[in-house]
């Protein structure tokens, strides 16, 4: 009987130690990805297109017309806004995004809770790259446009989306990779480590980083806070947006 009791005690002690061991070996926090808005586009190889990003600030309750000849996604940085197109009105609040289709009459109205601040990501034809988008009283500032038409686009349909990505603190750089189409990052919070051709640079809040398909690069988060960014991404339909460098032909 005494041996049985001792065996039971040892068994309970071993069982109690399992959670602590499992906890110490728990997996690192995963990368978070949320697709905020997106669409599918027909053949993009027939005419050159650019990435363009503009910031849009409007007083409370002010209304602006959108005149873009481009497909785009509007991301709400602060405040709220009502977007009306094709007889339908949708409200976006801070952290939300909405697809705005090309060649569609659209109204943008700031909410009554204060100024509206947004980012408008555009995939714009070369013929319209200098065309104004939002009208007064919106205050519009161009933050970025690709230096040349997006290279390497092939015949066929494409997927366009805006995704919010979060890297956990102390995340090592991911493996070298490139885009199957192209991407444009906007860093919302934190500081990322961007490695290109063996050189690493810190990219902080408000940074915009352009990634054409030929750019082999890496991203990590060496900081103590999460790194959160928006990825405005274009990739061939049915093809992964990210291609590992070792798989490149």
N, C-alpha and C positions, 0 to 999 in steps of 0.2 A: 504493500500500500504506500509506504513512504517513497519508494522509487517512482510510483505512478504520480504522486503529488509533485515530486521534483521535476518529472518530465513535463507535467502540465504547466508548471511555472515557467520552465524554459521555453515552451511553445508559445505561451502568451507574451513573453518578453520579445521573442523573435517577431511575432505578429505586430507588436506595437512599434517595432523599429522600422517596419516596411514603409509606412507613410513618410517618415522623415527621409528615408533613402530616396524614395520616389520623388519627393519634393525637391531634394537637392539636385536630382538629375532631370528636372522638368525642362521641356523644350523652351527655347528662346521665343519671345513674343513674335508672332507672325506679322508679315507685311499686310497692311490693310488696303483694300482697293474697293472703291464704290463708283460705278458708272453713273454719272449725273444726267447725261443727255447724249443722244447720238442719232445717227441716221445712216442709210445706205445711199450711195451716189452712183450714177451710171459712169460710163467710161470717162476717165480723166485725162487720157493721153492725147485727146484731140486738140486741146488748147492748154497753154501754160497757166499754172495757178501759183499763188503765193500764200504764205501764212501772214496774217496781220493781226495785231492785238491793239485795241484802243481802250483807254479808260474813259468812263462816262460818269459825270457828276451832275446831278440835277437837284434844284431846290424842291422842298416838299410840295407835292401836288402839281408840279410842273409837268407838261406834256411835250414829248418830242416825237417827230416822225422819223421812221427808219427807211432809208432809201437804198439800202445795199443791194447790189446785184450779185450777192455772194451768200452761200450757206454759212451760217455761223451759230455759235452757242454763247449765250449771255450768262455770265456768272455773277451773282449778287454778292458783293463784298460787304456792304453795310446798308442798313435800312431795308426798304421793300419797294417793289415796283409792280405795276400791272402791265401786262403785255397783251395787246389785242390784235388778232389777225384772223381773217376769214370768219368774222363774226363771233369769235370765241375769245374770252378774256381769262387769263391765268395770272395768278399772283405768285411772285417769287420773293422769298425772304432770304436773309443772310445765310450763305452756305448752300443755296439752291441754284439750279441752272435750268435753262430752257433753250431748246432748239429754235432758231429763227431761220425759216426757209428763204431762199433767194427769190427775188422778183415777186414778193408778196407785200401788199400794203400793210404796214405794221405801226402801231402806236405804242409808245413807251411812256407810262405815267408814273411819276414818283409817288410813293405812299405818303400818308399824312403824318408819319411818325418821325419825320426829320429828313435830311438830305438822303438821296439815293446815290450809292456808289457801286459801280459795276465794271466788270471787264467783258469786252465783246471780242471773242475769238472768231476770226474770219478765215475762210478758205476762199480766196478772191481771184477771179480771172485777171490776167495781166491787163486787159483793156479797161478794167475798173479799179485798178489798184490805188489810184489817186482820187477816186470819187469820194466825197464826204458821205458819211453814213447817218449818224444822228444829227438832227437839226437843232437850232437854238430853241429854248434856252439851255439845252444841254451843253456842258463844258466838256469838250472832247480833246484828248491828248493821245497821240499815237505813241505807243510804248515800243512796238517792234514791227518790222516787216522783214521777211526773208530777203537776203541780199540779191537773190536771183530766183527764177522760177524753181519750184521744188523739183529736184532732179530724180531720174530713175523711175518715174511713174510709167507703168506698163498698161497696155490695153486691158479693159475689163472693169468690173464694178469694184468700188472701194467702200470701206466702212470709216465713218468719221465720228469720233466721240470725245467727250470730255470726262476724264476720270480723276477722282481725288485719291491720292496715294499717301499712305503714312508709313514711314520707316521707324521702327522702334529705336530707342537710344542705344548707343554702342553697337550698332549693326555694322559688321565688316562690309567692305566693298563687295558687291555682287560680281559674278564672273564677267569677263569682257563680252560685250554684245553690241548689236546694232539694230536699227529699225528696218522692218520690211517695207515701210513706206516713208514716214517722217513723223516727228513729234516736236512739240514745243512745250517746255515746262515753265510754270510760274510758281515760285516758292511762296507759300502762304505763311509758314512758321518754321522756325528752326534753321539750322545750317547744315548743308550737305557737303560731302566730299566728292567732287567730280574729277575722275581720272581720264585723261586723254593722252595717248602716246607717251605713257609713263610719267606724265606730270599731273599732280593733283592740286586742285584749286578749291577753296571754300566758296560756296554759293549760299548767300543768306536771303532773308525775307525780301520779297520784291524782285528777286533776280529772275531773268528770263533766259532760258537756255534752249537753243535750237539744235535739233538732232536730225540731220538728213540721213538717208539710208546708208551712206558711205562712212558715217562716223562710228568707229569702234570706241566704246567708252565703258566706264563703270561708275556706279553710285554707291555710296555708303553714308552712314550717319555716325561719326565718331563722338558726337555730343551727348550730353546728359538729358536732353529733351527730345521728344519726337520730332521728326522731320516730316512736314506735310506739304505736298505740292499738287498742283493741277497739271495733268498731262492732256494736251490737245493733240489727239493722235489720228493719223491717217494710215490705214493699211489695206492691202488687197483683201477683198471679201473671202473669208474662209482661210486666210493665212494668218498665223500668229503675228502679233504686232512686234514681238521681240524675237530676234534670231541670235543664237549663241555664236560667237566669233568662230569657234571650232567647226561650226556647220556651214560657214561661208564657203562659197565655191569660187 
